[in-house]
Amino acid sequence: MFTRFHRTVSTILVFAAAQTLSAQLPSSPSPQDSDLAAIHQLLDEARFAQAEPALRTYVATHPLSAEAKYLLADTLFREDKPKESLTAYTEAAKLRTPSPSDLLNVGLDYVLLNDYPDADKWITQSVKGNPLDENAWYSLGRIKYTDNKFHDAQSCFEKALELAPRDVRAENNLGLTYEGLNEEDKAVAAYRTAIAWQQNSAHPSEQPLLNLSIILIEREKYDEALPLLTQANTISPHDPQIHTQLGRLYLAQAQYRKAQAELETAIQLSPGVAATHFQLGQVYRHEGETEKAKAEFATAASLNGTHSSPQTQ
């Protein structure tokens, strides 16, 4: 759907330097300075919905303002409007060469459009332009991980950690990458490190707790996994994966009522996951709820697009 659109953005960004125009605002105070100052205030307060129309008005009356056009592109990105943001970046690039941070946002726009090849391309350009941007390295690592390029992802996350030591999200994603490389013990160590780093954080992440607990459940270390999941649930009570893993743990321990409650909650939060319906069907079967079990197995089969018997799976 966006193929031609992507090509247009790419072409303009590549040749942006040759197309750069000069559009400086006067050095003395002027109405447009005041207007941009007011817009910057909105952006500083993360009031993007209010900033967008103000920027569109400003751009309409100041079509040679590269600053305003880049601000509009960035604002649209932050509003999760990737296609509009890319259009705005295209227009801005006609006036001024995009900075590494601009290229990062272009790449992240493509991530929002699930176009990972273009995302990889532009974020790679971003880190070349500014190899000291930890966030760009992290974002590139996420793209490499999504593409199952685990060695490349590992290098990116390690670079991010060099630039920002004790970054919990980079360490957690390094753990995920180790799992992708089938180096489970290294993954466990990375998750434990991430958890230790956020011990005194006012805003800890549930992700390393969840990821470590999944491995521990697979290793049947339920007593160690449970407090991790309990803590993760406190941080993010509406995460269906946490409730799914709690249900899985309780099912393994034959605590069927607790398993039922957790899996039902997980399905309420995310009803389209076949495996969760199947696990709930198993719980119902253990509880003697035959009809409920059949219904859950049927839902799981439907979501999987199969008609296989749950008893043989």
N, C-alpha and C positions, 0 to 999 in steps of 0.2 A: 504493500500500500504506500509505503514511504520511500520506495527505491529512488525515484527521480528526485524527490525532495532531498534525500540524503546526499545525492551526487551534487546537487546545486550548492548545498551548504559546504560540502567538502571543497569544491572548486573555488568558491569565493574565499574560504579561509586560507587555502594554499597561496592564492595570489593577493592576499590582503595587503601585504607590504607594498606591492606595486601600485595599489589603489588608494593608499593612505592620503587623506586630505587634511588640511589644517583647519581646525575650528575652535579657536581659543575664545573664551569669554573675556570681556573687558576686565582689567585689573581693578578698576574702581567699582564700588558697590553699584549694583543695578537691579532692576526688578527681577531679571532672570536669575541673578545670584540668590536673591531672597527666595525665589520659587524652588531652586535646587536645594537650598539649605533646608527648607521646610520638608522637601521630599526625603532628604538624608535623615532628618529627624524621624520621619515615619519608618524608614528602613531600620534605623538604629533600634526602634521600639518593636521591630518585627511586625509592623502593621502593613503587611504586603497588599492586602485587599484594598486598603486606602491609597497605598503608594502607586498601584498600577494605573488607575485612571488619571492621577495627577501626572504621572510620567508620560502617558499617552498624549495628554493635552500639551505638555511641554515639548514633546518630540514633534507634534504637529505644527507648533509655532516656531520651533528651532530645529529644523530638519538636518542641520549640519553639526549638531551637538553629539559627538561621539560618546561623551560621558553619559548623557541621558539615554542614549540607545543601549549602551552596555548595562546601565542600571535597569532599564526595562527588561532586557534579556535575563539578567540575574533574578529580578523580581518574579518573572514568569516561571523560571526554574524553581524558585522557592515555593511557588504556588502549585507545584506539580502540574504545570502546563508545558510539557516538553516540546510539543510541536510548535506552539506559539513562541516558546523561548528560542528554539533554533532559528525560526524566521527572524526574530529580533537580533540574534547574534549575526545572522547573515547580513542584515542591514547595517549593523554596527561595524562589521569587518570591512565594509566599503569605505569607512571613514578613518579607521585606525587599526593597526595590526593588533590582533588579540593577544592578551597576556597569557602566561602559563595558567593563571587561575581561571581566565575565561575559557581556555581550552579544556580545563578540568570540568567546568560546568557543562560545556558542550558534550563531553564524553558522558557525563552523568545524565544529561538529557537523553542520550541514546540508550543508556541503561534503562531508563524509565520506559522507553519504547521497545525494550527487549531486543535491541539491535547491538549485540555484543561485539561483533567485528568492528563496527564504527566506534563504539565506546572504547575498545582497546586501542584503536588507531589514535584517537584524539587525546586520551589520557597518557599514552606513551609519548606523544608530542609534548604534553604538559610537563612530564617529569624530565624530559630532555631540556626543556626551557628553564625549569627550576628543580634541580635534583635534590633540593633540600626541603621539599614540601612533603611532610609525613603523610598528610591526608591523601595526596595524589598517589603515593606509593601504596597506601592501604587500599584505595579504590581500585588501583590496577591489580593488586593482589586478589581482590574479590572477583574481578572479571576473569583472571586466570583460573581461579578456583572453580568458578561457574563453568568454565570451558574444560574442566578436568585437566588443566595443565598444572599439575600439582608442584612440580619442581620449580616452575616459573613463579607460581604463587608463593612458595616458600621463600624464594629470594626476595620477593616484594615485601612480604611481611617482616622478614629479617631486616630489610633496609628501613622499613617504617620504625622498627624497634630501635635501630641505631640512632635514628633522628629523634625519637620520642620514647626513651626508656620507660618501662613500667606502663606502657599503653595496654590496658586490659583488652580492648577489642582486637588489637593486632596479635596479642599473645593467644587469645581465644581462637582467632582464625588460623594462627599457626598450628594450634592443636587440631583443628578441622583438616588442615592440609596434611598433617602427619597421618591422620586416619585415612585420607585419600591415598597416601603412599603405603598403607598397610603397616605403619609403624605405630602400633597402638600404645606401647609403653611410653614413647615420646609424646604422644597425644595426651596421655594421662598426666604426664609431668607438666606439659604446657597448661592444661586446664587447672591443675593445682597451683601453678605459679600465678595464673590470672586471678584465681580466687584469693590467694594470699595478698596480691597487690591491691585488691579492692576492699580489704578487710575493714579499713576505717573510712571508706568512701561514703559520702552522703547520698550518692546516687549509684549504688552498685548495679551491675548487670546480672540478669538471671541466666545468661547464655552459658558461661563456663560451668555454672552449677548444673544446669540441665545436661550439657554435653558430657560432663564427667559422670553424672548419674546414669546415663544411658549405657556407658561402658560397664559401670559397676553392676547394673542389673544383668547385663549379658554375662558377666562373670559370677553371677548369683551372690553378689555381696550386697544383699538387700539392706542389712542394718546400716551400712555405710551410705548407701544411696538415699535412704529415706530422709535423713535430715537435710541433705543437699536439695532434694526436691521440695521439702517443706519450706526451706529458705527461699528457693526460687519462686514458689507460689506466693510467698509474702511480697516479693518484689513485683511480680507480674501475675496477679490472680486471674487474668483473663487470657492467658496464653494456653491454647488448647493442647499444645505439645506437653506441657507440664502435667496437665490432668491426665493425658493419655499415658504418660510414663508412670504416674502414680497408680493408675488403674492396672497397668501391666505388672507393676511391682506387687500390688495387693492380690492380683490374680495368681501370680506365682506362689504367693504365701497362702493361698486358699482362703483369703479374707474377702469373700465374695460380695458381701454387702458394701464394703468400702470400695471395692473394685467397681461395682455397679455405679455407685454415686459419682466416682471420678470419671468413668467412661461416658456416662450420660451427660455430665457437664462438658466434657470435651466435644461431644457430638453437638450439643447446643451451641457451642462456640464456633465449631467448624464441621458442619454436617456432611461435607462431601468427601470425607476420608474413608475409603473402604476398609482399611485395616482396623480402624477404631470400631466400626460396626461389627466386624467379624469378632473382635475381642469381646465386645459386649454380648454378642451371641453366645460365645463360650461361657461367659459368666451366667447368663440366663439358663443355659443348659445345665450347668452345675447346680443351679438353684431349683431346678425342676420346672422352670418356666418354658415349656416346650414351644408353645406358639410364639412367644416373644423371641425366643432363640431363632426359630425359623424365619421370622420377619427380618431380624438383623442379618442373618446369613444371606437372605434374598437381596437385601439392600446392598450388602457388600459385593455380591456377585453382579448386581446391576451396575454399580459404580465401576467395577472392574471390566464391565462389558463381557462377562462370561456367564455360563450357566452351570458351572461345576458344582459338585456336591460339597458342602462344607465339611462333611465327615471325612472326605478324602484329601482335603487340603493340608 
